[in-house]
Amino acid sequence: MDTKNIIAAISLSAAVIIIYGLFFAPSTQDVKKIKDNKNILTQNSEAPKLEVEENIIDLSRADVIDKTKRVEFENDNIKGSISLVGGVIDDLIFKKYTKSLESNEKVIFLNPRSLKNGFFVETGWVTNNKDINLPNSKTLWKLENSNKLSVNNPIKLLWTNNQGIFFEKKISIDNNYLFTIEQTIVNQSNNSYNFYPYGQIIRNETPEVTGFYILHEGLIGVFNDQLIEEDYKDVIKKNSSFNSTNGWLGITDKYFAATIIPEANSEFRSDFDFKDRFRASFIYNKSTQVGANESKTNKIKVVIPAKEVEIIDGYAATENINKYDLVIDFGWFYFIVKPLFFAIQYFFELTGNFGLAIILITVCIRLAFFPLANMSFRSMAKMKVLQPEMKRLKELHKDDKMKLQQAMMALYKKEKVNPLSGCLPILLQIPFFFAIYKMLYISIEMRHQPFYGWIKDLSDRDPTTIFNLFGLIPWDPPSFLMIGALPCLMGITMYLQQKLNPTPPDPVQAKIFMFFPLFLTVILAPFASGLVLYWTANNILTMAQQVVIMRRTTVRTVQKN
């Protein structure tokens, strides 16, 4: 079998897989979710259902915040406020991240519950006893000790019902993204009552998502060591419940997330549901009994992070949050993607430029696969040297395919060439390509990072296009015509690399193969510039290695003959 046929088949098959995966295939999370759901059984619980009722009002975010009594919070990474009406965290801004490269406006993540895009975190208690008054979404809490929440300066919220029961929330914040909420009930009545602590994250509407199968955005949780991921569309179609004694839950975007962590070793039920709004909630399965003249406290952790790997890993370790690093979607190739991230982060710190870090990690990957690539290129070089003889055999036996095959096999045996030896190295490198694509796609560390020249944001597509001569003509083409200089460079390097390989004897196959660089240029044009930069650097390094090996192989073959 001709090596070129095999490589062409692999290349075209890979293209079909990529296109199908990007636009048609169900997400990998769907498959994993089905498997995981079979292993988590929902049990009956005495805990009551959590109800959510809120009217959406037609006011601006600023007006809603101004009209609500609040206590502000701020540290080095986030700022915002907690509404004293309901005692919810519903106003949070990331101080270090802007909405776009051209704007200085910071990323607003949480919004008040009464807005159309409301997104907030709520904690509290519920009970099956309908005679007990509990704080709810309309309760006005009293701020006892401070007018601002900051590091080493916690706040305390108080509310008392008419039955002699005091409710207290002590909220503290670290210097990153962690809120710790200690909820205390003080029962000064002569009766004993049962309460169920709960926490929930509510999002009023479906946000704008990337739509790529490679990244999960939606509801997420780890229950009894199993990762559960539900897309927004899935939750609308079907609600899910899980029982666990350890874990966490939340709602995640590409770069940011809101998560809530119950106390460890506490039996709780978690619900992912949709009823006019999305909700990830938990409630303890067993009630907390508070006797007469007795008090009880429970602790809930709320982490609302930018997905910075170092900080996420730090919370997993210091706060003992089981598998919390999975809030960053490293995917099936976790064992490759995460080490690649640490490598590129090292090079980024070393060079100060994320684009240079991408080039350096490309060099490292090429070095790691150097022996395999040598095997592949030697095979291709030998096949190219043998092309004149192969062409002669095809002319000689053009009417007898059996004799042609026998003659070709005899030629391969004589010259010690295995046409399949060039394919295995290519197949082994495919997982690394997908892994580095995944790593670059999900890394907030690459967001808004410049390279050189016209590349101002490696996480975004190349802003130039060949259809206005890269900005020389004053015309803004539609998005589907945005094929920038870097994708064009990638296509050129792929074409030049292709010219180093043996030419397919079949004219139809040759035309398809020549079309492939143009095809990938168009396909990759909308992708992040960082990924296209990786592919371009990889093509250049591959060509350099291939040229050296082909020259050596050609010289040796000539000397031998």
Stockholm file with secondary structure:
# STOCKHOLM 1.0

chainA/1-561         MDTKNIIAAISLSAAVIIIYGLFFAPSTQDVKKIKDNKNILTQNSEAPKLEVEENIIDLSRADVIDKTKRVEFENDNIKGSISLVGGVIDDLIFKKYTKSLESNEKVIFLNPRSLKNGFFVETGWVTNNKDINLPNSKTLWKLENSNKLSVNNPIKLLWTNNQGIFFEKKISIDNNYLFTIEQTIVNQSNNSYNFYPYGQIIRNETPEVTGFYILHEGLIGVFNDQLIEEDYKDVIKKNSSFNSTNGWLGITDKYFAATIIPEANSEFRSDFDFKDRFRASFIYNKSTQVGANESKTNKIKVVIPAKEVEIIDGYAATENINKYDLVIDFGWFYFIVKPLFFAIQYFFELTGNFGLAIILITVCIRLAFFPLANMSFRSMAKMKVLQPEMKRLKELHKDDKMKLQQAMMALYKKEKVNPLSGCLPILLQIPFFFAIYKMLYISIEMRHQPFYGWIKDLSDRDPTTIFNLFGLIPWDPPSFLMIGALPCLMGITMYLQQKLNPTPPDPVQAKIFMFFPLFLTVILAPFASGLVLYWTANNILTMAQQVVIMRRTTVRTVQKN
#=GR chainA/1-561 SS CCHHHHHHHHHHHHHHHHHHHHHTSCCHHHHHHHHHHHHCCCCCCSSCCCCCCCCCCCCCHHHHHHTSCEEEEECSSEEEEEETBTTEEEEEEEEEEESSTTCCCEEEEEBCTTSTTCEEEEEEEECSCTTSCCCCTTCBCEECSCSEEBTTBCEEEEEECTTSEEEEEEEEECSSSEEEEEEEEEECSSSCEEEEEEEEEEESSCCCCCCCTTSCCEEEEEETTEEEEEEHHHHHHCCEEEEESSEEEEEECSSBEEEEECCTTCCEEEEEEESSSEEEEEEESSCEEECTTEEEEEEEEEECCBCCHHHHHHHHHHTTCTTGGGGSCCCTTHHHHHHHHHHHHHHHHHHSCHHHHHHHHHHHHHHHTHHHHHHHHHHHHHHHHTHHHHHHHHHHTTTCHHHHHHHHHHHHHHHTCCTTTTHHHHHHHHHHHHHHHHHHHHCGGGTTCCCSTTCCCTTSCCSCCGGGTTTTSSCCCCGGGCCCHHHHHHHHHHHHHHHTSCCCSSHHHHHHHHHHHHHHHHHHTTSCHHHHHHHHHHHHHHHHHHHHHHHHHHHHHHHHC
#=GC SS_cons         CCHHHHHHHHHHHHHHHHHHHHHTSCCHHHHHHHHHHHHCCCCCCSSCCCCCCCCCCCCCHHHHHHTSCEEEEECSSEEEEEETBTTEEEEEEEEEEESSTTCCCEEEEEBCTTSTTCEEEEEEEECSCTTSCCCCTTCBCEECSCSEEBTTBCEEEEEECTTSEEEEEEEEECSSSEEEEEEEEEECSSSCEEEEEEEEEEESSCCCCCCCTTSCCEEEEEETTEEEEEEHHHHHHCCEEEEESSEEEEEECSSBEEEEECCTTCCEEEEEEESSSEEEEEEESSCEEECTTEEEEEEEEEECCBCCHHHHHHHHHHTTCTTGGGGSCCCTTHHHHHHHHHHHHHHHHHHSCHHHHHHHHHHHHHHHTHHHHHHHHHHHHHHHHTHHHHHHHHHHTTTCHHHHHHHHHHHHHHHTCCTTTTHHHHHHHHHHHHHHHHHHHHCGGGTTCCCSTTCCCTTSCCSCCGGGTTTTSSCCCCGGGCCCHHHHHHHHHHHHHHHTSCCCSSHHHHHHHHHHHHHHHHHHTTSCHHHHHHHHHHHHHHHHHHHHHHHHHHHHHHHHC
//
